[in-house]
Amino acid sequence: MRGSLVLTSAMSVCAQDIFLKQEVSTAAVTKHSCVKKCLDTDETKHFLKCNHDGSDDCSSSKCCEVKEATCFMKNAYWSACTKACKPGVPDATGETWDCTALSPSKCTTLRSCVEGCWPSSELTAAANASVATKWDCSSFESKDECIAAHCKTPDATLNKMWKGICNDNCPDAPAKKCPEASFTKCIASCRSKSLAPAHGDSCEHDGATNCLKSKCCQNPSDRCYTKNPYWAACTSKPCTKGKPNPLDGQVWDCKRLKPKKVCDPYLFRSCATTCWSQC
């Protein structure tokens, strides 16, 4: 019953119901269908006016019409839709990309909705649970992985025995598999897996604004350095204490201020989607 899936925290339930624009129902619903509903609603609400291809800037929409493409950041001034991105590798024009993936998803609503498909105590237990390592092939995805783990002893006979066990009981190649031991544990892991240094619209754009308070830059490749106790700025250039800074030619303290880690909407949505599709 849906009632068994409702969070004990009233605030979490409200957050999910508001996000889905529906009242808590007593109708039966699986955790998979609940998570799928959250993902679909998030896409309907936030994946609007997505860019068609990499010919224009997707910094504002943060999404792409082509499902296989992702909006990747090049720098604080340009992002584009492409199927893959390698950070630091020069493109056709000889310029390098930051390659941070962008998403219009909102962690505040999507995470509350997804986690709201479970009782809070169940997710907490799953996040803290440790999975015991087994000697047999239930812990391995393929024969090669099993053999690599067990055939390390100096005893050739023992190695041969383990090789036979692995070959007899393990699949030839990794099968499509849930990243965690269960769907619940997979979703529970998304909270920690989606943490990343703060960046984006709430951070400083470039060296023209003070990052002393936010400690973060819109371009994840930039760093926030202090000039003095009253000013700090984002820059992609090195900052050397006691030497003139390229930003203004003045001597800076050059203490790096590190941004706090927050939920990255792209990482959380990717994690939740993987759990839903593979668990």
VEXDREN-2710 file (C-alpha; in Angstrom, 1 decimal):
% VEXDREN-2710
k/r/px/py/pz
1/MET/0.0/0.0/0.0
2/ARG/1.1/3.6/-0.7
3/GLY/0.6/4.3/3.0
4/SER/3.6/2.0/3.8
5/LEU/5.8/4.1/1.5
6/VAL/5.0/7.5/3.1
7/LEU/7.8/9.1/5.0
8/THR/7.4/9.4/8.7
9/SER/8.5/13.0/8.4
10/ALA/5.5/15.1/7.5
11/MET/7.7/17.7/5.9
12/SER/9.2/15.1/3.4
13/VAL/5.7/13.9/2.5
14/CYS/4.5/17.4/1.9
15/ALA/7.5/18.1/-0.3
16/GLN/6.8/15.1/-2.4
17/ASP/3.1/15.7/-2.8
18/ILE/3.6/19.4/-3.7
19/PHE/6.2/18.3/-6.3
20/LEU/3.9/15.7/-7.8
21/LYS/0.8/17.9/-7.5
22/GLN/-1.2/15.1/-5.9
23/GLU/-2.6/14.1/-2.6
24/VAL/-1.2/11.1/-0.7
25/SER/-3.1/8.2/-2.1
26/THR/-3.9/4.8/-0.4
27/ALA/-3.6/3.1/-3.8
28/ALA/-0.9/0.5/-4.1
29/VAL/2.2/1.8/-5.9
30/THR/5.7/0.3/-6.2
31/LYS/8.9/2.1/-5.3
32/HIS/10.0/1.8/-8.9
33/SER/6.8/3.5/-10.3
34/CYS/7.1/6.1/-7.6
35/VAL/10.7/7.0/-8.5
36/LYS/9.7/6.9/-12.2
37/LYS/6.9/9.4/-11.5
38/CYS/9.3/11.7/-9.7
39/LEU/11.8/11.6/-12.7
40/ASP/9.0/12.2/-15.2
41/THR/7.5/15.1/-13.3
42/ASP/11.0/16.6/-12.9
43/GLU/11.5/16.4/-16.6
44/THR/8.1/17.9/-17.4
45/LYS/8.6/20.8/-15.0
46/HIS/12.2/21.7/-15.7
47/PHE/13.4/20.3/-19.0
48/LEU/11.9/23.2/-21.0
49/LYS/13.2/24.8/-24.2
50/CYS/16.1/22.5/-24.4
51/ASN/18.8/23.2/-27.0
52/HIS/18.7/21.2/-30.2
53/ASP/22.5/20.7/-30.7
54/GLY/25.9/22.0/-29.9
55/SER/25.6/25.1/-32.2
56/ASP/24.3/27.3/-29.5
57/ASP/24.8/28.0/-25.8
58/CYS/22.8/25.8/-23.4
59/SER/24.0/27.6/-20.2
60/SER/20.4/28.9/-19.6
61/SER/18.4/25.8/-20.5
62/LYS/20.9/23.3/-19.1
63/CYS/19.4/20.6/-21.2
64/CYS/19.4/19.1/-24.7
65/GLU/16.6/17.8/-27.0
66/VAL/18.6/14.8/-28.0
67/LYS/18.3/12.2/-25.1
68/GLU/21.9/10.9/-25.6
69/ALA/23.4/14.4/-25.3
70/THR/24.3/16.4/-22.2
71/CYS/24.8/20.1/-21.7
72/PHE/28.5/20.3/-20.8
73/MET/30.2/23.5/-19.6
74/LYS/33.1/24.9/-21.5
75/ASN/33.7/27.9/-19.3
76/ALA/31.7/30.5/-17.4
77/TYR/30.6/32.0/-20.7
78/TRP/29.7/28.9/-22.9
79/SER/28.1/25.5/-22.6
80/ALA/26.9/23.2/-25.4
81/CYS/25.1/19.9/-26.0
82/THR/27.3/17.0/-26.9
83/LYS/27.3/13.2/-26.3
84/ALA/30.7/13.2/-24.6
85/CYS/33.2/15.6/-23.2
86/LYS/36.8/15.2/-22.0
87/PRO/38.0/17.8/-19.6
88/GLY/41.3/19.5/-20.5
89/VAL/41.4/17.9/-24.0
90/PRO/41.6/20.5/-26.8
91/ASP/38.6/20.6/-29.2
92/ALA/38.5/21.3/-32.9
93/THR/39.3/24.9/-32.2
94/GLY/42.2/24.1/-29.9
95/GLU/40.3/25.2/-26.8
96/THR/39.8/23.1/-23.7
97/TRP/36.6/22.4/-21.8
98/ASP/35.7/22.2/-18.1
99/CYS/33.2/19.4/-19.0
100/THR/31.0/19.9/-15.9
101/ALA/27.6/18.4/-16.8
102/LEU/24.6/20.8/-16.3
103/SER/21.0/19.9/-15.5
104/PRO/17.8/22.0/-15.0
105/SER/16.7/19.5/-12.3
106/LYS/16.1/20.9/-8.8
107/CYS/17.7/18.9/-6.0
108/THR/15.4/20.5/-3.4
109/THR/12.3/18.9/-5.1
110/LEU/13.6/15.9/-7.0
111/ARG/15.6/14.4/-4.1
112/SER/12.7/15.0/-1.7
113/CYS/10.3/13.3/-4.1
114/VAL/12.6/10.3/-4.8
115/GLU/13.5/9.7/-1.1
116/GLY/9.8/10.2/-0.3
117/CYS/9.1/6.8/-2.0
118/TRP/10.6/5.1/1.1
119/PRO/10.1/5.4/4.9
120/SER/13.0/7.6/6.1
121/SER/14.1/4.8/8.5
122/GLU/14.4/2.3/5.7
123/LEU/16.6/4.6/3.6
124/THR/18.8/5.5/6.6
125/ALA/19.3/1.8/7.4
126/ALA/20.2/1.1/3.8
127/ALA/22.7/3.9/3.6
128/ASN/24.4/2.8/6.8
129/ALA/24.3/-1.0/6.1
130/SER/27.5/-2.8/5.2
131/VAL/27.4/-5.6/2.7
132/ALA/29.6/-8.6/3.7
133/THR/32.0/-9.7/1.0
134/LYS/31.3/-13.3/-0.1
135/TRP/33.9/-15.7/-1.4
136/ASP/31.6/-17.1/-4.2
137/CYS/30.6/-15.6/-7.5
138/SER/27.6/-13.7/-6.1
139/SER/30.1/-11.0/-5.3
140/PHE/31.6/-10.9/-8.8
141/GLU/30.2/-9.9/-12.2
142/SER/32.3/-12.1/-14.4
143/LYS/34.7/-15.1/-14.4
144/ASP/37.6/-12.8/-15.0
145/GLU/36.8/-10.6/-12.0
146/CYS/36.4/-13.7/-9.8
147/ILE/39.7/-15.2/-11.0
148/ALA/41.5/-11.9/-10.5
149/ALA/40.3/-11.7/-6.9
150/HIS/41.1/-15.3/-5.9
151/CYS/44.0/-16.5/-7.9
152/LYS/46.7/-14.5/-6.2
153/THR/48.2/-17.2/-3.9
154/PRO/51.7/-18.7/-4.4
155/ASP/50.0/-22.1/-4.4
156/ALA/49.4/-23.2/-8.0
157/THR/47.0/-26.0/-7.0
158/LEU/44.9/-23.6/-5.0
159/ASN/44.8/-21.1/-7.8
160/LYS/43.7/-23.8/-10.2
161/MET/40.9/-24.8/-7.8
162/TRP/39.7/-21.3/-7.6
163/LYS/39.9/-20.8/-11.4
164/GLY/37.7/-23.9/-11.8
165/ILE/35.1/-22.5/-9.3
166/CYS/35.0/-19.2/-11.0
167/ASN/34.7/-20.7/-14.5
168/ASP/31.9/-23.1/-13.3
169/ASN/29.8/-20.5/-11.4
170/CYS/30.4/-17.1/-12.8
171/PRO/29.0/-15.5/-16.0
172/ASP/31.4/-14.9/-19.0
173/ALA/30.7/-11.1/-19.0
174/PRO/29.2/-8.6/-16.6
175/ALA/25.4/-8.5/-16.8
176/LYS/23.3/-5.5/-16.4
177/LYS/23.4/-5.0/-12.7
178/CYS/22.1/-2.7/-9.9
179/PRO/25.1/-0.6/-8.6
180/GLU/24.1/-1.5/-5.0
181/ALA/22.7/-4.6/-3.3
182/SER/19.1/-3.4/-3.7
183/PHE/17.0/-0.7/-5.2
184/THR/16.6/0.9/-1.7
185/LYS/20.3/0.9/-1.1
186/CYS/20.9/2.3/-4.5
187/ILE/18.6/5.3/-4.0
188/ALA/20.0/5.8/-0.5
189/SER/23.5/6.1/-2.0
190/CYS/22.4/8.9/-4.3
191/ARG/22.5/11.5/-1.6
192/SER/26.3/11.0/-1.0
193/LYS/27.1/10.3/-4.6
194/SER/25.5/13.6/-5.8
195/LEU/27.6/15.9/-3.5
196/ALA/29.9/18.2/-5.5
197/PRO/31.6/21.6/-4.9
198/ALA/29.0/24.4/-5.3
199/HIS/29.0/26.1/-8.7
200/GLY/26.5/27.6/-11.1
201/ASP/24.1/30.6/-11.0
202/SER/24.4/31.2/-7.2
203/CYS/28.2/31.6/-7.4
204/GLU/30.4/34.4/-8.7
205/HIS/30.8/34.8/-12.4
206/ASP/34.4/36.0/-12.7
207/GLY/36.9/38.3/-11.1
208/ALA/34.6/41.3/-11.2
209/THR/32.5/40.2/-8.2
210/ASN/33.5/39.3/-4.6
211/CYS/33.5/35.6/-3.7
212/LEU/34.6/36.1/-0.1
213/LYS/31.2/35.0/1.2
214/SER/30.1/32.4/-1.4
215/LYS/33.6/30.9/-1.8
216/CYS/32.4/29.4/-5.1
217/CYS/32.6/30.2/-8.9
218/GLN/30.2/29.7/-11.7
219/ASN/32.9/27.9/-13.7
220/PRO/34.0/24.9/-11.6
221/SER/37.5/25.2/-13.1
222/ASP/38.0/28.6/-11.6
223/ARG/39.3/29.1/-8.0
224/CYS/38.3/31.7/-5.5
225/TYR/41.4/33.5/-4.0
226/THR/41.6/36.2/-1.4
227/LYS/43.2/39.5/-2.2
228/ASN/42.9/40.9/1.3
229/PRO/40.5/40.4/4.3
230/TYR/37.8/42.3/2.4
231/TRP/38.0/41.0/-1.2
232/ALA/38.3/37.7/-3.0
233/ALA/37.7/36.8/-6.7
234/CYS/37.3/33.9/-9.1
235/THR/40.1/33.3/-11.6
236/SER/41.3/30.5/-13.8
237/LYS/44.9/31.8/-13.6
238/PRO/47.4/30.8/-10.9
239/CYS/47.6/33.1/-7.8
240/THR/51.0/33.4/-6.1
241/LYS/51.2/35.1/-2.6
242/GLY/53.3/38.2/-2.6
243/LYS/53.4/38.6/-6.4
244/PRO/51.2/40.8/-8.6
245/ASN/48.0/39.1/-9.6
246/PRO/47.1/39.0/-13.4
247/LEU/43.6/40.3/-12.5
248/ASP/44.6/43.7/-11.4
249/GLY/48.4/43.8/-11.1
250/GLN/48.3/44.2/-7.3
251/VAL/49.8/41.9/-4.7
252/TRP/47.2/39.3/-3.3
253/ASP/47.1/37.1/-0.2
254/CYS/46.2/34.2/-2.5
255/LYS/44.5/32.1/0.1
256/ARG/42.2/29.7/-1.7
257/LEU/38.6/29.6/-0.4
258/LYS/37.0/26.2/-1.1
259/PRO/33.2/26.0/-1.8
260/LYS/31.0/23.8/0.3
261/LYS/29.7/20.6/-1.2
262/VAL/26.0/20.6/-2.2
263/CYS/23.7/18.4/-4.1
264/ASP/24.5/18.5/-7.8
265/PRO/21.2/18.1/-9.7
266/TYR/22.8/16.3/-12.7
267/LEU/24.5/13.8/-10.5
268/PHE/21.4/13.1/-8.4
269/ARG/19.1/12.7/-11.4
270/SER/21.7/10.4/-13.1
271/CYS/22.0/8.3/-10.0
272/ALA/18.3/8.0/-9.5
273/THR/17.7/7.1/-13.1
274/THR/20.4/4.4/-13.0
275/CYS/18.8/2.9/-9.9
276/TRP/15.4/2.9/-11.5
277/SER/16.6/1.4/-14.8
278/GLN/19.0/-1.2/-13.4
279/CYS/17.7/-2.3/-10.0
END
